[in-house]
Amino acid sequence: MTIALPAAITRRSNARFANKAAAVEYGPVGLDLGRNGLRLVQFCKHGSEIALHASACVPLTEAVRTSEKQTRALIKTTLRKHGFVGRDVISCLQPNNTETVMLSYLHQAGKQDEELIVKRMAERIEDDIQNYVIDFMQVRPDAKDGQERSVLVSMARRELVVDYLELLRKAGLCVKVLEIEPAAIRRLVSVKHNNDAERSDNLMTVSMGHEQTYITVLSGRRLIYERDLDFGEQQLIALLCKELELDEHDARSMLLRKTETSVAETENSKDVSYALYSVLKPMFMVLMEDINRALAYAASETRGMPVKQVYLTNLVATWAGIDSFMGSLIKVPVSVLMPFEDFNKEKDFHALSDPRDAVVTGMALYGLTEAG
């Protein structure tokens, strides 16, 4: 038997369900506190649509860097000023405070992978393993018993992790996850490139920071390769200063991408960039050897499928013409990854989009996508 509800109840019920359907879900705040300054990003989700909600980038003065009190105050002020919602955050330690390695081991029936990983890492260090915090990502999660598995392991001294978490807690924040950079990059690239179970393009990211470079290869959403190198802006700038007798400020200024220039200035900038990259080419060729090894490995792991695109992120990706220069050295399309592009409301934040935001943007997507 069907019982008809009174019209007033039906209207109230429909309105309640409509309000739930229209509810906006706010993701956690991605927070990166390091050499690139304080960088914050937050997304919101309405139905299946993900849109940028808030973003901020604040340079860190030396006074702030050396004062926990001032750092906490800066975080609180920035969150409030730029309209961030909630105080749940996803963050990560800086590369100079972590050691990241690829580890291979045989998966054994009846044993937890965590036990094997900790045991292998303990064998690599002279210190007590209890003094460290270890996190890892599976690279080959489908390996069977008796087969070799690979994991990306990140290790940091326990006191550094505790101090950083305490800094954020005292700033009024709740740290949901302390992530490793390749995990955030994997999430961002998977979302932007629409990679899913049915689409498994091979993609590479090359994150060139101040002193370190991370080469990451994804097949669909799977991380299949990661390598970190002692290569970064510091070494490149030092070479320019030595060869061309420049100071660091002038060298950086000549390399940075200009946002608004005339045609004549653009042509002059291209000439300057070509001259600078000619000096830097020998050092980049060493990096190309590692990139080519990663390309070959990716093909061997995916039945000959080539890498479709190389994305450049982080500090060196802000240099003028870096994508064209590196693209001339390898036979794969190369482009700079602008993290905010392709998201709803991107135009509202276009001026803030920066390749140095790739990691913090990936962290801000945590929990909002099928990519994790």
QUIMORA-V272131 format. One record per pair of residues at least 12 apart in sequence whose C-alpha atoms are under 10 Angstrom apart, sorted by the first residue. I is the first residue (numbers start at 0). J is the second residue. D is the distance in whole Angstrom. If there is no record, write none. Layout:
# QUIMORA-V272131
I|J|D + I|J|D
This chain:
# QUIMORA-V272131
20|45|8 + 20|46|7 + 21|45|7 + 21|46|8 + 22|44|9 + 22|45|7 + 22|46|8 + 23|43|7 + 23|44|6 + 23|45|5 + 23|46|8 + 23|49|10 + 24|42|9 + 24|43|6 + 24|44|5 + 24|45|6 + 24|46|9 + 24|49|9 + 24|367|9 + 25|41|8 + 25|42|6 + 25|43|4 + 25|44|6 + 25|45|9 + 25|49|10 + 25|50|10 + 25|51|10 + 25|52|8 + 25|83|9 + 25|84|7 + 25|85|8 + 25|87|10 + 25|363|10 + 25|367|9 + 26|40|10 + 26|41|6 + 26|42|5 + 26|43|6 + 26|44|8 + 26|49|10 + 26|51|10 + 26|52|9 + 26|84|9 + 26|85|9 + 26|87|8 + 26|88|9 + 26|89|10 + 26|362|10 + 26|363|7 + 26|364|7 + 26|365|7 + 26|366|7 + 26|367|6 + 27|40|9 + 27|41|6 + 27|42|8 + 27|43|9 + 27|83|9 + 27|84|8 + 27|85|8 + 27|86|7 + 27|87|5 + 27|88|5 + 27|89|6 + 27|90|10 + 27|173|10 + 27|174|9 + 27|175|8 + 27|176|10 + 27|362|8 + 27|363|6 + 27|364|8 + 27|365|7 + 27|366|8 + 27|367|9 + 28|40|6 + 28|41|5 + 28|42|8 + 28|52|10 + 28|53|9 + 28|54|9 + 28|78|9 + 28|83|8 + 28|84|8 + 28|85|8 + 28|86|7 + 28|87|6 + 28|88|5 + 28|89|6 + 28|90|8 + 28|172|10 + 28|174|9 + 28|175|10 + 28|359|9 + 28|360|9 + 28|362|8 + 28|363|5 + 28|364|9 + 28|365|9 + 29|41|6 + 29|42|9 + 29|54|9 + 29|87|9 + 29|88|6 + 29|89|5 + 29|90|6 + 29|91|9 + 29|183|10 + 29|356|10 + 29|358|9 + 29|359|5 + 29|360|6 + 29|361|8 + 29|362|5 + 29|363|4 + 29|364|8 + 29|365|8 + 30|55|10 + 30|74|9 + 30|87|10 + 30|88|7 + 30|89|6 + 30|90|5 + 30|91|8 + 30|167|10 + 30|174|10 + 30|358|9 + 30|359|6 + 30|360|9 + 30|362|8 + 30|363|8 + 31|56|10 + 31|88|10 + 31|89|9 + 31|90|6 + 31|91|7 + 31|92|8 + 31|93|8 + 31|356|9 + 31|358|8 + 31|359|6 + 31|360|9 + 31|362|9 + 32|56|10 + 32|57|10 + 32|58|10 + 32|59|9 + 32|64|10 + 32|70|9 + 32|74|9 + 32|90|8 + 32|91|8 + 32|92|8 + 32|93|8 + 32|163|10 + 32|359|10 + 33|58|10 + 33|59|8 + 33|64|9 + 33|91|10 + 33|92|8 + 33|93|6 + 33|94|9 + 33|95|10 + 34|58|9 + 34|59|8 + 34|64|9 + 34|93|8 + 34|208|9 + 34|209|8 + 34|314|10 + 35|56|9 + 35|57|9 + 35|58|7 + 35|59|8 + 35|208|9 + 35|209|9 + 35|313|9 + 35|314|8 + 35|355|7 + 35|356|9 + 36|56|7 + 36|57|6 + 36|58|4 + 36|59|5 + 36|60|9 + 36|64|9 + 37|55|8 + 37|56|6 + 37|57|5 + 37|58|6 + 37|59|7 + 37|70|9 + 37|73|9 + 37|74|8 + 37|77|9 + 38|54|8 + 38|55|6 + 38|56|5 + 38|57|7 + 38|58|9 + 38|74|10 + 38|77|10 + 38|355|9 + 38|356|7 + 38|358|10 + 38|359|7 + 38|360|9 + 39|53|8 + 39|54|5 + 39|55|5 + 39|56|6 + 39|57|9 + 39|74|9 + 39|77|9 + 39|78|8 + 39|81|10 + 39|83|9 + 39|88|9 + 39|89|10 + 39|90|10 + 39|356|9 + 39|359|7 + 39|360|8 + 39|362|10 + 39|363|8 + 40|52|8 + 40|53|6 + 40|54|4 + 40|55|7 + 40|56|9 + 40|78|10 + 40|83|8 + 40|88|10 + 40|339|10 + 40|356|8 + 40|359|7 + 40|360|6 + 40|361|9 + 40|362|8 + 40|363|6 + 40|364|9 + 41|53|5 + 41|54|6 + 41|55|9 + 41|82|10 + 41|83|7 + 41|84|8 + 41|85|10 + 41|88|9 + 41|359|9 + 41|360|8 + 41|362|9 + 41|363|5 + 41|364|8 + 42|54|9 + 42|83|9 + 42|84|10 + 42|342|9 + 42|343|10 + 42|360|9 + 42|363|7 + 42|364|7 + 42|365|10 + 42|367|8 + 43|84|9 + 43|343|10 + 43|363|10 + 43|364|9 + 43|367|8 + 44|343|10 + 44|367|7 + 44|368|10 + 47|367|9 + 47|368|9 + 48|342|9 + 48|343|8 + 48|367|10 + 49|342|7 + 49|343|6 + 49|344|9 + 49|364|9 + 49|367|8 + 49|368|9 + 50|339|9 + 50|341|9 + 50|342|6 + 50|343|4 + 50|344|6 + 50|345|8 + 51|339|8 + 51|342|7 + 51|343|6 + 51|344|6 + 51|345|7 + 51|346|10 + 51|347|9 + 51|348|8 + 51|360|10 + 51|363|10 + 51|364|10 + 52|81|10 + 52|82|8 + 52|83|8 + 52|84|9 + 52|343|9 + 52|344|8 + 52|345|10 + 52|347|9 + 52|348|9 + 53|78|9 + 53|81|7 + 53|82|7 + 53|83|6 + 53|84|9 + 53|347|10 + 53|348|8 + 54|77|10 + 54|78|9 + 54|81|7 + 54|82|9 + 54|83|8 + 54|339|10 + 54|348|7 + 54|351|8 + 54|352|9 + 54|356|10 + 54|360|9 + 55|77|7 + 55|78|8 + 55|80|9 + 55|81|7 + 55|82|10 + 55|83|10 + 55|348|10 + 55|351|8 + 56|77|9 + 56|351|8 + 56|353|10 + 56|356|9 + 57|73|9 + 57|74|9 + 57|77|8 + 59|73|9 + 67|163|10 + 67|166|7 + 67|167|10 + 67|169|10 + 67|170|10 + 68|166|9 + 68|169|9 + 68|170|9 + 70|166|8 + 70|167|9 + 70|170|8 + 71|166|7 + 71|167|7 + 71|168|9 + 71|169|7 + 71|170|5 + 71|171|9 + 71|172|10 + 72|169|10 + 72|170|7 + 73|170|9 + 74|167|9 + 74|170|7 + 74|171|9 + 74|172|9 + 75|167|10 + 75|170|6 + 75|171|8 + 75|172|9 + 76|170|10 + 85|172|9 + 85|173|9 + 86|168|10 + 86|170|10 + 86|171|7 + 86|172|5 + 86|173|6 + 86|174|8 + 86|175|10 + 87|171|9 + 87|172|6 + 87|173|5 + 87|174|6 + 87|175|6 + 87|176|9 + 88|167|9 + 88|172|7 + 88|173|6 + 88|174|5 + 88|175|6 + 88|176|7 + 88|177|9 + 88|362|9 + 88|363|8 + 88|365|10 + 89|172|10 + 89|173|9 + 89|174|6 + 89|175|6 + 89|176|5 + 89|177|6 + 89|178|7 + 89|183|10 + 89|359|8 + 89|361|10 + 89|362|6 + 89|363|7 + 89|364|9 + 89|365|8 + 90|163|10 + 90|164|9 + 90|167|9 + 90|174|7 + 90|175|8 + 90|176|7 + 90|177|5 + 90|178|6 + 90|179|9 + 90|180|9 + 90|183|10 + 90|358|9 + 90|359|8 + 90|362|7 + 90|363|9 + 91|160|9 + 91|163|9 + 91|164|10 + 91|174|10 + 91|176|8 + 91|177|5 + 91|178|5 + 91|179|6 + 91|180|7 + 91|183|9 + 91|358|9 + 91|359|9 + 91|362|9 + 92|155|8 + 92|159|9 + 92|160|8 + 92|163|8 + 92|164|10 + 92|177|8 + 92|178|8 + 92|179|8 + 92|180|9 + 93|155|10 + 93|179|9 + 93|180|9 + 94|153|10 + 94|155|10 + 94|179|9 + 94|180|9 + 94|208|9 + 94|209|10 + 94|210|9 + 94|211|8 + 94|212|10 + 94|213|10 + 94|227|10 + 95|155|10 + 95|209|10 + 95|210|8 + 95|211|8 + 96|154|9 + 96|155|6 + 96|156|8 + 96|159|8 + 96|160|9 + 97|132|10 + 97|133|10 + 97|152|10 + 97|153|6 + 97|154|6 + 97|155|5 + 97|156|8 + 97|159|9 + 97|160|10 + 97|179|9 + 98|133|10 + 98|152|8 + 98|153|6 + 98|154|5 + 98|155|6 + 98|156|9 + 98|227|9 + 99|133|10 + 99|134|10 + 99|135|9 + 99|151|7 + 99|152|6 + 99|153|4 + 99|154|6 + 99|155|9 + 99|179|9 + 99|180|10 + 99|181|10 + 99|213|10 + 99|225|9 + 99|226|8 + 99|227|7 + 100|120|9 + 100|135|9 + 100|150|8 + 100|151|6 + 100|152|5 + 100|153|7 + 100|154|9 + 100|225|8 + 100|226|7 + 100|227|8 + 101|135|9 + 101|136|10 + 101|137|10 + 101|138|9 + 101|149|7 + 101|150|6 + 101|151|5 + 101|152|6 + 101|153|9 + 101|224|8 + 101|225|7 + 101|226|7 + 101|227|9 + 102|116|8 + 102|119|8 + 102|120|8 + 102|135|10 + 102|137|10 + 102|138|9 + 102|148|8 + 102|149|6 + 102|150|5 + 102|151|6 + 102|152|7 + 103|116|9 + 103|119|9 + 103|138|10 + 103|139|10 + 103|147|6 + 103|148|6 + 103|149|4 + 103|150|7 + 103|151|9 + 104|116|8 + 104|119|8 + 104|145|9 + 104|146|8 + 104|147|5 + 104|148|5 + 104|149|7 + 104|150|9 + 105|142|9 + 105|143|9 + 105|144|8 + 105|145|6 + 105|146|6 + 105|147|4 + 105|148|6 + 105|149|9 + 106|142|7 + 106|143|7 + 106|144|5 + 106|145|5 + 106|146|6 + 106|147|6 + 106|148|6 + 106|149|10 + 107|143|9 + 107|144|5 + 107|145|6 + 107|146|8 + 107|147|9 + 108|143|9 + 108|144|6 + 108|145|8 + 109|144|9 + 112|137|10 + 112|148|9 + 112|150|10 + 113|133|10 + 113|134|9 + 113|135|9 + 116|133|9 + 116|134|10 + 116|135|9 + 116|149|10 + 116|150|8 + 116|152|8 + 117|129|10 + 117|132|10 + 117|133|8 + 117|134|10 + 117|152|10 + 120|133|9 + 120|152|9 + 120|154|9 + 128|154|10 + 128|156|9 + 128|157|10 + 129|156|9 + 129|157|8 + 130|155|9 + 130|156|6 + 130|157|5 + 130|158|8 + 131|154|6 + 131|155|6 + 131|156|4 + 131|157|5 + 131|158|8 + 131|159|9 + 131|160|9 + 132|153|8 + 132|154|6 + 132|155|5 + 132|156|6 + 132|157|5 + 132|158|9 + 132|159|9 + 132|160|7 + 132|161|10 + 133|152|7 + 133|153|6 + 133|154|5 + 133|155|7 + 133|156|9 + 133|157|9 + 134|150|10 + 134|151|8 + 134|152|6 + 134|153|5 + 134|154|6 + 134|155|9 + 134|177|9 + 134|178|8 + 134|179|8 + 135|150|6 + 135|151|5 + 135|152|4 + 135|153|6 + 135|154|9 + 135|178|10 + 135|179|8 + 135|182|10 + 136|149|9 + 136|150|5 + 136|151|5 + 136|152|7 + 136|153|9 + 136|179|9 + 136|181|9 + 136|182|8 + 136|222|8 + 137|149|6 + 137|150|4 + 137|151|6 + 137|152|9 + 137|221|9 + 137|222|8 + 137|223|9 + 138|150|5 + 138|151|7 + 138|217|10 + 138|221|7 + 138|222|5 + 138|223|5 + 138|224|7 + 138|225|9 + 139|151|10 + 139|221|8 + 139|222|8 + 139|223|7 + 139|224|9 + 140|221|9 + 140|222|10 + 140|223|10 + 149|223|9 + 149|224|9 + 150|222|9 + 150|223|9 + 150|224|9 + 150|225|9 + 151|179|10 + 151|181|9 + 151|182|10 + 151|222|9 + 151|223|10 + 151|224|9 + 151|225|7 + 151|226|9 + 152|179|9 + 153|178|9 + 153|179|7 + 153|180|10 + 154|179|10 + 160|177|9 + 163|177|10 + 164|177|9 + 175|365|10 + 176|362|9 + 176|365|9 + 177|362|9 + 178|358|10 + 178|362|8 + 178|365|10 + 179|358|9 + 179|362|9 + 180|206|10 + 180|213|9 + 180|357|9 + 180|358|6 + 180|359|9 + 180|361|9 + 180|362|9 + 181|204|9 + 181|206|9 + 181|213|8 + 181|214|9 + 181|215|7 + 181|216|10 + 181|222|9 + 181|225|8 + 181|226|10 + 181|358|8 + 181|361|9 + 182|215|10 + 182|222|9 + 182|358|9 + 182|361|8 + 182|362|8 + 182|365|10 + 182|370|10 + 182|371|9 + 183|357|8 + 183|358|6 + 183|359|7 + 183|360|8 + 183|361|4 + 183|362|5 + 183|363|8 + 183|364|8 + 183|365|8 + 183|370|10 + 183|371|9 + 184|204|8 + 184|206|9 + 184|215|8 + 184|217|10 + 184|312|9 + 184|338|10 + 184|357|7 + 184|358|6 + 184|359|9 + 184|360|8 + 184|361|6 + 184|362|8 + 185|202|10 + 185|203|10 + 185|204|9 + 185|215|8 + 185|216|9 + 185|217|7 + 185|218|10 + 185|219|9 + 185|220|7 + 185|221|8 + 185|222|7 + 185|358|9 + 185|361|8 + 185|362|10 + 185|370|8 + 185|371|9 + 186|220|8 + 186|221|10 + 186|358|9 + 186|360|9 + 186|361|6 + 186|362|8 + 186|363|10 + 186|364|7 + 186|365|8 + 186|368|8 + 186|369|9 + 186|370|6 + 186|371|7 + 187|336|10 + 187|338|8 + 187|339|10 + 187|357|7 + 187|358|8 + 187|359|9 + 187|360|7 + 187|361|5 + 187|362|8 + 187|363|9 + 187|364|7 + 187|365|9 + 187|368|10 + 187|370|8 + 187|371|10 + 188|202|8 + 188|203|9 + 188|204|8 + 188|217|9 + 188|219|9 + 188|220|9 + 188|310|9 + 188|336|9 + 188|338|9 + 188|357|9 + 188|361|8 + 188|370|10 + 189|202|9 + 189|217|8 + 189|218|9 + 189|219|7 + 189|220|6 + 189|221|9 + 189|361|10 + 189|368|9 + 189|369|9 + 189|370|7 + 189|371|10 + 190|220|9 + 190|341|10 + 190|342|10 + 190|361|9 + 190|364|9 + 190|368|7 + 190|369|8 + 190|370|7 + 190|371|10 + 191|336|10 + 191|338|8 + 191|339|9 + 191|340|8 + 191|341|7 + 191|342|8 + 192|219|9 + 192|341|10 + 193|219|9 + 193|220|10 + 193|370|10 + 194|217|10 + 194|218|9 + 194|219|5 + 194|220|6 + 194|221|10 + 194|369|10 + 194|370|9 + 195|218|10 + 195|219|6 + 195|220|6 + 195|221|10 + 195|369|8 + 195|370|8 + 196|219|7 + 196|220|8 + 196|221|10 + 197|219|8 + 198|218|9 + 198|219|6 + 198|220|9 + 199|217|9 + 199|218|5 + 199|219|4 + 199|220|7 + 199|221|9 + 199|301|10 + 199|304|10 + 200|217|8 + 200|218|6 + 200|219|5 + 200|220|9 + 200|301|10 + 200|304|8 + 200|305|8 + 200|306|7 + 200|307|7 + 200|308|9 + 201|216|7 + 201|217|6 + 201|218|4 + 201|219|6 + 201|220|9 + 201|221|9 + 201|222|10 + 201|223|9 + 201|294|9 + 201|297|7 + 201|298|9 + 201|301|8 + 201|304|7 + 201|305|7 + 201|306|5 + 201|307|6 + 201|308|8 + 201|309|9 + 202|215|8 + 202|216|6 + 202|217|5 + 202|218|7 + 202|219|8 + 202|220|10 + 202|222|10 + 202|294|10 + 202|297|9 + 202|305|9 + 202|306|5 + 202|307|6 + 202|308|5 + 202|309|6 + 202|310|8 + 203|215|6 + 203|216|4 + 203|217|6 + 203|218|9 + 203|222|10 + 203|224|9 + 203|225|10 + 203|290|9 + 203|293|9 + 203|294|8 + 203|297|9 + 203|306|7 + 203|307|8 + 203|308|6 + 203|309|5 + 203|310|6 + 203|311|9 + 203|331|10 + 203|333|9 + 204|216|7 + 204|217|8 + 204|225|10 + 204|290|10 + 204|308|8 + 204|309|6 + 204|310|5 + 204|311|6 + 204|312|7 + 204|333|10 + 204|334|10 + 204|335|10 + 204|336|9 + 205|225|10 + 205|226|10 + 205|227|10 + 205|290|9 + 205|309|7 + 205|310|6 + 205|311|5 + 205|312|6 + 205|313|8 + 205|315|10 + 205|316|9 + 205|333|10 + 205|335|10 + 205|336|10 + 206|227|9 + 206|231|9 + 206|310|8 + 206|311|6 + 206|312|5 + 206|313|5 + 206|314|8 + 206|315|8 + 206|316|8 + 206|336|10 + 206|354|9 + 206|355|9 + 206|357|9 + 206|358|9 + 207|227|10 + 207|228|9 + 207|229|10 + 207|230|7 + 207|231|5 + 207|232|7 + 207|311|8 + 207|312|6 + 207|313|5 + 207|314|6 + 207|315|6 + 207|316|7 + 207|317|10 + 207|355|9 + 208|229|10 + 208|230|8 + 208|231|5 + 208|232|6 + 208|233|9 + 208|312|8 + 208|313|6 + 208|314|5 + 208|315|6 + 208|316|9 + 208|355|9 + 209|229|10 + 209|230|8 + 209|231|5 + 209|232|5 + 209|233|6 + 209|234|8 + 209|235|10 + 209|236|10 + 209|313|9 + 209|314|7 + 209|315|8 + 210|228|9 + 210|229|6 + 210|230|6 + 210|231|4 + 210|232|6 + 210|233|6 + 210|234|7 + 210|235|9 + 210|314|10 + 211|227|7 + 211|228|6 + 211|229|5 + 211|230|5 + 211|231|5 + 211|232|8 + 211|233|9 + 211|234|10 + 212|226|8 + 212|227|6 + 212|228|5 + 212|229|7 + 212|230|6 + 212|231|6 + 212|232|9 + 212|286|9 + 212|312|10 + 212|313|9 + 212|314|10 + 212|315|10 + 213|225|7 + 213|226|6 + 213|227|4 + 213|228|6 + 213|229|9 + 213|230|9 + 213|231|10 + 213|312|10 + 213|313|10 + 214|226|5 + 214|227|6 + 214|228|8 + 214|286|10 + 214|289|8 + 214|290|7 + 214|293|8 + 214|309|10 + 214|311|10 + 215|227|9 + 215|290|10 + 215|293|8 + 215|309|10 + 215|310|10 + 216|290|10 + 216|293|7 + 216|294|8 + 216|296|9 + 216|297|7 + 216|306|8 + 216|309|9 + 217|297|8 + 217|306|9 + 218|297|8 + 218|300|9 + 218|301|8 + 218|304|9 + 218|306|9 + 219|370|10 + 220|369|10 + 220|370|7 + 220|371|10 + 221|370|10 + 223|293|10 + 223|296|9 + 223|297|7 + 223|300|8 + 223|301|9 + 224|293|7 + 224|294|10 + 224|296|8 + 224|297|7 + 224|300|10 + 225|293|8 + 226|289|9 + 226|290|10 + 226|293|9 + 227|289|10 + 228|286|9 + 228|289|9 + 229|286|10 + 230|282|9 + 230|283|9 + 230|285|9 + 230|286|8 + 231|313|10 + 231|314|8 + 231|315|7 + 232|251|9 + 232|313|10 + 232|314|7 + 232|315|6 + 232|316|10 + 233|247|9 + 233|315|10 + 234|279|10 + 234|282|9 + 235|250|10 + 235|251|10 + 235|276|10 + 235|278|10 + 235|279|7 + 235|280|10 + 235|282|8 + 235|283|9 + 235|315|9 + 236|248|9 + 236|249|10 + 236|250|7 + 236|251|7 + 236|254|10 + 236|279|9 + 237|250|9 + 238|250|10 + 238|278|8 + 238|279|7 + 238|282|9 + 239|251|10 + 239|275|7 + 239|276|9 + 239|278|7 + 239|279|7 + 242|275|10 + 242|278|8 + 242|279|10 + 243|275|9 + 243|278|9 + 250|275|9 + 251|315|10 + 251|318|8 + 252|318|9 + 253|268|8 + 253|271|7 + 253|272|8 + 253|275|8 + 253|318|9 + 253|319|9 + 254|268|9 + 254|271|8 + 254|272|7 + 254|275|8 + 254|276|9 + 254|315|9 + 254|317|8 + 254|318|5 + 254|319|6 + 254|320|9 + 254|321|9 + 255|268|10 + 255|272|9 + 255|314|10 + 255|315|9 + 255|316|9 + 255|317|6 + 255|318|4 + 255|319|5 + 255|320|9 + 255|321|10 + 256|268|9 + 256|272|10 + 256|316|9 + 256|317|6 + 256|318|5 + 256|319|4 + 256|320|8 + 256|321|9 + 257|317|9 + 257|318|9 + 257|319|7 + 258|319|10 + 258|350|10 + 268|319|8 + 268|320|9 + 269|319|8 + 269|320|7 + 271|319|10 + 272|318|9 + 272|319|7 + 272|320|7 + 272|321|9 + 272|324|9 + 273|319|10 + 273|320|8 + 273|321|10 + 273|324|8 + 276|320|9 + 276|321|9 + 276|324|7 + 276|325|10 + 277|324|10 + 280|324|9 + 280|325|9 + 280|328|9 + 283|324|10 + 283|325|8 + 283|328|9 + 284|325|9 + 284|328|8 + 284|329|10 + 287|325|8 + 287|328|7 + 287|329|8 + 288|329|10 + 290|309|10 + 290|329|9 + 291|329|8 + 291|330|10 + 293|306|9 + 294|306|6 + 294|307|10 + 294|309|10 + 294|329|10 + 294|331|9 + 305|331|9 + 306|330|10 + 306|331|7 + 306|332|9 + 307|331|7 + 307|332|7 + 307|333|9 + 308|331|6 + 308|332|5 + 308|333|6 + 308|334|8 + 309|322|9 + 309|325|10 + 309|326|9 + 309|329|10 + 309|331|7 + 309|332|6 + 309|333|5 + 309|334|6 + 309|335|8 + 309|336|9 + 310|322|9 + 310|332|9 + 310|333|6 + 310|334|5 + 310|335|6 + 310|336|5 + 310|337|9 + 310|354|10 + 311|325|9 + 311|333|7 + 311|334|6 + 311|335|5 + 311|336|6 + 311|337|9 + 311|354|8 + 311|355|10 + 311|357|10 + 312|334|9 + 312|335|6 + 312|336|6 + 312|337|8 + 312|338|9 + 312|353|9 + 312|354|5 + 312|355|6 + 312|356|8 + 312|357|6 + 312|358|9 + 313|335|9 + 313|336|9 + 313|337|10 + 313|353|8 + 313|354|5 + 313|355|4 + 313|356|7 + 313|357|7 + 313|358|8 + 314|353|9 + 314|354|7 + 314|355|6 + 314|356|10 + 315|335|10 + 315|354|9 + 315|355|9 + 316|334|9 + 316|335|6 + 316|336|8 + 316|337|10 + 316|353|9 + 316|354|6 + 316|355|8 + 317|335|8 + 317|336|10 + 317|337|10 + 317|353|8 + 317|354|7 + 317|355|8 + 318|335|10 + 320|334|10 + 320|335|10 + 321|333|9 + 321|334|9 + 321|335|8 + 322|334|5 + 322|335|6 + 322|336|10 + 323|335|10 + 335|353|9 + 335|354|7 + 336|352|10 + 336|353|8 + 336|354|6 + 336|355|9 + 336|356|9 + 336|357|7 + 337|349|9 + 337|351|10 + 337|352|6 + 337|353|6 + 337|354|5 + 337|355|9 + 337|356|8 + 337|357|7 + 338|351|10 + 338|352|6 + 338|353|7 + 338|354|6 + 338|355|9 + 338|356|6 + 338|357|5 + 338|358|9 + 338|359|9 + 338|360|7 + 338|361|8 + 339|351|8 + 339|352|6 + 339|353|8 + 339|354|9 + 339|356|9 + 339|357|9 + 339|360|8 + 340|352|8 + 340|353|10
